[in-house]
Amino acid sequence: MNNLDFLINYLVSERDDLGGMQMPESEQDKFRLYRSLVNIRPAWEADESFLRAEDEYLTALTAHKGITDIADLTPVQDGIYLWKGDITTLKCGAIVNAANSGMTGCWQPCHSCIDNCIHTFAGVRLRYECDSIMRRQGHGEPTGKAKITAAYNLPCGYVIHTVGPIVQGRLTDEHCRLLESCYKSCLELAVQKGIDSIAFCCISTGVFGFPQDEAARIAVRTVREFRKLHDIRVIFNVFKEDDYEIYKGSLGGN
């Protein structure tokens, strides 16, 4: 039995509502089932045999996708980088996850959001750690704040989770203030932990509805101001070509 079959069988065995499920034949379908089961899995501890198999499988999967090291990137200006690619393959001090207030990842099977991707490729221990943090806190994470966790099977050192503002209708000054707070909170947390590089996704611009142009302006302005006092390298990570062009324009200004 290969690692993926073992992982699926373990995840199915934890539940009593998946009776009669058949193992898919193709590796692609097996991965979709594995990912779906991980996405809906409560924040339970897993035994060592599962964690060893998961570590081996996810590490090999990420290596196959190809890891990009910040050391191999060229800054667009002093200490600031613009990179288009999969943030789960980025090797740097920390990556930023655009989380929701529950802070335990995306629970929708195989959803394409960054929260789902980060939790999927980090492994089940990330949800367990996030859940432990939130249980100790006793309430949802406020918008504009941040928490830090281990990265587990991701090539980065840490994951910093932040909750961006949700824009429904007109963009307000408060939305902008809260988005700026997300960037500041992540940067401050990174510096406190001695992290020398951080990669930001496009916080709040997906389903949270923040206009891309204004979000990029806020991100670039906040990072530039922070770097006047702190020596930390910052990667603006984008996945879509239109975001790449927006950030290229924002970084070309003063």
C-alpha positions as CSV (number, residue, x, y, z in Angstrom):
1,M,0.0,0.0,0.0
2,N,1.4,3.4,-0.9
3,N,1.4,6.4,1.4
4,L,-1.7,8.0,-0.3
5,D,-3.8,4.9,0.0
6,F,-2.7,4.6,3.7
7,L,-3.6,8.2,4.4
8,I,-7.0,7.9,2.8
9,N,-7.8,4.7,4.6
10,Y,-6.8,6.3,7.9
11,L,-8.9,9.4,7.4
12,V,-11.9,7.3,6.4
13,S,-11.5,5.0,9.5
14,E,-11.7,8.0,11.8
15,R,-15.3,8.7,10.7
16,D,-18.6,6.7,10.9
17,D,-20.4,8.6,8.1
18,L,-18.3,7.4,5.1
19,G,-19.4,3.8,4.9
20,G,-19.0,2.1,1.5
21,M,-16.6,4.6,0.1
22,Q,-14.5,3.2,-2.7
23,M,-10.9,3.9,-3.3
24,P,-10.5,5.8,-6.6
25,E,-8.2,4.4,-9.3
26,S,-6.2,7.4,-10.5
27,E,-3.7,9.2,-8.4
28,Q,-5.4,12.5,-9.3
29,D,-8.8,11.3,-7.9
30,K,-7.1,9.8,-4.9
31,F,-5.5,13.1,-4.1
32,R,-8.8,14.9,-4.5
33,L,-10.4,12.5,-2.0
34,Y,-7.4,12.8,0.4
35,R,-7.6,16.6,0.2
36,S,-11.4,16.6,0.8
37,L,-11.0,14.4,3.8
38,V,-8.3,16.6,5.3
39,N,-10.4,19.7,4.6
40,I,-13.4,18.4,6.5
41,R,-11.4,16.7,9.3
42,P,-12.0,18.2,12.8
43,A,-8.9,19.4,14.7
44,W,-8.1,16.0,16.1
45,E,-4.6,14.6,16.9
46,A,-3.4,12.0,14.6
47,D,-1.2,9.0,15.4
48,E,2.5,8.9,14.6
49,S,2.0,6.4,11.7
50,F,-0.3,8.8,9.9
51,L,1.9,11.8,10.6
52,R,5.0,10.0,9.3
53,A,3.2,9.0,6.1
54,E,1.7,12.5,5.7
55,D,5.1,14.1,6.1
56,E,6.7,11.8,3.5
57,Y,3.9,12.3,1.1
58,L,3.5,16.1,1.3
59,T,7.2,16.7,1.3
60,A,7.6,14.7,-1.9
61,L,4.6,16.4,-3.4
62,T,5.9,19.9,-2.8
63,A,9.3,18.9,-4.0
64,H,7.7,17.6,-7.2
65,K,5.9,20.9,-7.7
66,G,9.2,22.7,-7.3
67,I,10.4,24.9,-4.4
68,T,11.4,28.6,-4.9
69,D,13.9,30.0,-2.5
70,I,14.0,33.7,-1.7
71,A,17.7,33.5,-2.2
72,D,17.1,32.8,-5.9
73,L,14.8,35.8,-6.4
74,T,15.8,39.2,-7.6
75,P,14.3,42.2,-5.6
76,V,12.4,44.8,-7.6
77,Q,13.8,47.4,-5.1
78,D,15.8,47.2,-2.0
79,G,14.5,44.4,0.2
80,I,11.2,44.1,-1.7
81,Y,10.3,41.3,-4.2
82,L,7.4,40.6,-6.5
83,W,6.8,36.9,-7.3
84,K,4.1,35.2,-9.2
85,G,3.6,31.6,-8.1
86,D,2.2,29.1,-5.6
87,I,3.0,30.4,-2.1
88,T,3.0,26.9,-0.6
89,T,6.2,26.2,-2.6
90,L,8.0,29.3,-1.4
91,K,11.0,28.9,0.9
92,C,11.4,32.0,3.1
93,G,11.1,33.0,6.8
94,A,7.3,33.1,6.9
95,I,4.3,33.1,4.5
96,V,1.1,34.9,5.3
97,N,-2.3,33.1,5.2
98,A,-5.5,35.0,4.6
99,A,-7.6,33.4,7.3
100,N,-11.1,33.7,8.5
101,S,-12.0,34.6,12.1
102,G,-12.2,30.9,13.1
103,M,-8.5,30.6,12.2
104,T,-8.7,26.8,11.6
105,G,-8.6,26.8,7.8
106,C,-11.1,26.4,5.0
107,W,-13.5,23.6,5.6
108,Q,-14.9,23.4,2.0
109,P,-13.5,20.3,0.2
110,C,-10.9,21.2,-2.4
111,H,-11.7,24.9,-2.4
112,S,-9.1,27.0,-4.3
113,C,-8.6,29.7,-1.6
114,I,-5.2,30.2,-0.1
115,D,-6.4,29.2,3.3
116,N,-7.4,25.8,2.0
117,C,-4.1,25.4,0.0
118,I,-1.9,26.3,3.0
119,H,-3.7,23.9,5.4
120,T,-3.8,21.1,2.8
121,F,0.0,21.2,2.0
122,A,1.1,21.9,5.6
123,G,-0.8,18.9,6.9
124,V,-3.3,18.2,9.6
125,R,-1.1,19.4,12.5
126,L,-1.6,23.0,11.3
127,R,-5.4,22.9,12.0
128,Y,-4.7,21.2,15.3
129,E,-2.3,24.0,16.4
130,C,-4.6,26.7,15.2
131,D,-7.5,25.2,17.0
132,S,-5.4,25.0,20.2
133,I,-4.5,28.7,19.9
134,M,-8.2,29.7,19.4
135,R,-9.4,27.5,22.3
136,R,-6.9,29.3,24.6
137,Q,-8.0,32.6,23.2
138,G,-11.7,31.9,23.7
139,H,-13.0,34.0,20.9
140,G,-12.7,34.6,17.2
141,E,-9.7,36.4,15.8
142,P,-10.3,40.1,15.4
143,T,-9.9,41.6,11.9
144,G,-6.5,43.2,11.4
145,K,-4.6,41.0,13.9
146,A,-2.3,38.0,13.4
147,K,-1.2,34.7,14.9
148,I,1.9,32.7,14.1
149,T,2.2,28.9,13.8
150,A,4.7,26.3,12.7
151,A,4.7,25.5,8.9
152,Y,5.0,21.7,9.2
153,N,5.3,20.3,5.7
154,L,5.6,23.7,3.9
155,P,9.1,24.8,2.9
156,C,8.8,28.2,4.8
157,G,9.8,28.6,8.4
158,Y,6.4,29.8,9.8
159,V,2.9,30.6,8.8
160,I,1.4,33.9,10.0
161,H,-2.4,34.0,9.8
162,T,-4.3,37.2,9.6
163,V,-8.0,38.1,9.1
164,G,-8.6,40.7,6.5
165,P,-11.6,43.0,6.3
166,I,-14.7,41.9,4.3
167,V,-15.9,44.5,1.8
168,Q,-19.6,44.4,1.0
169,G,-20.6,47.4,-1.0
170,R,-18.7,50.7,-0.7
171,L,-15.1,50.7,0.4
172,T,-14.7,52.7,3.6
173,D,-11.8,54.3,5.5
174,E,-12.3,51.6,8.2
175,H,-11.8,48.8,5.6
176,C,-8.5,50.5,4.6
177,R,-7.4,51.0,8.2
178,L,-8.1,47.3,9.0
179,L,-6.2,46.1,5.9
180,E,-3.2,48.2,6.8
181,S,-3.4,46.7,10.3
182,C,-3.2,43.2,8.8
183,Y,0.1,44.1,7.2
184,K,1.5,45.8,10.3
185,S,0.4,43.0,12.6
186,C,2.1,40.4,10.4
187,L,5.3,42.4,10.0
188,E,5.5,43.2,13.8
189,L,5.0,39.5,14.7
190,A,7.7,38.5,12.2
191,V,10.2,40.9,13.6
192,Q,9.4,39.8,17.2
193,K,10.1,36.2,16.2
194,G,13.4,37.2,14.5
195,I,12.1,36.3,11.1
196,D,14.1,37.9,8.3
197,S,11.8,37.5,5.3
198,I,8.0,37.3,4.9
199,A,5.8,36.6,1.9
200,F,2.4,38.3,1.7
201,C,-0.5,37.0,-0.3
202,C,-3.1,39.5,-1.7
203,I,-5.0,39.8,1.6
204,S,-8.8,40.3,1.4
205,T,-8.9,40.7,-2.4
206,G,-10.6,37.3,-3.2
207,V,-14.0,36.4,-1.8
208,F,-13.5,39.1,0.9
209,G,-14.1,41.7,-1.9
210,F,-11.4,44.3,-1.3
211,P,-10.7,46.2,-4.6
212,Q,-7.3,44.9,-5.9
213,D,-5.8,48.3,-6.9
214,E,-6.4,49.9,-3.5
215,A,-5.3,46.8,-1.6
216,A,-2.0,46.8,-3.4
217,R,-1.5,50.5,-2.7
218,I,-2.1,49.9,1.0
219,A,0.2,46.9,1.1
220,V,3.1,48.6,-0.7
221,R,2.8,51.8,1.3
222,T,2.6,49.9,4.7
223,V,5.6,47.7,3.9
224,R,7.7,50.6,2.7
225,E,7.0,52.6,5.9
226,F,7.7,49.5,8.1
227,R,11.0,48.8,6.3
228,K,12.3,52.3,7.1
229,L,12.8,51.1,10.7
230,H,13.1,47.3,10.3
231,D,15.4,45.2,8.1
232,I,13.1,42.5,6.8
233,R,12.8,41.3,3.3
234,V,9.2,41.3,1.9
235,I,7.8,39.3,-1.0
236,F,4.5,40.3,-2.5
237,N,3.2,37.0,-3.8
238,V,0.6,36.9,-6.5
239,F,-1.1,34.1,-8.3
240,K,-2.9,35.9,-11.1
241,E,-1.5,38.0,-13.9
242,D,-3.8,40.9,-13.2
243,D,-2.5,41.1,-9.6
244,Y,1.1,40.9,-10.9
245,E,0.5,43.9,-13.1
246,I,-1.2,45.9,-10.3
247,Y,1.7,45.3,-7.9
248,K,4.2,46.1,-10.6
249,G,2.5,49.4,-11.1
250,S,2.2,50.1,-7.4
251,L,5.9,49.3,-6.8
252,G,7.0,51.5,-9.6
253,G,5.6,54.5,-7.9
254,N,7.0,56.4,-4.9
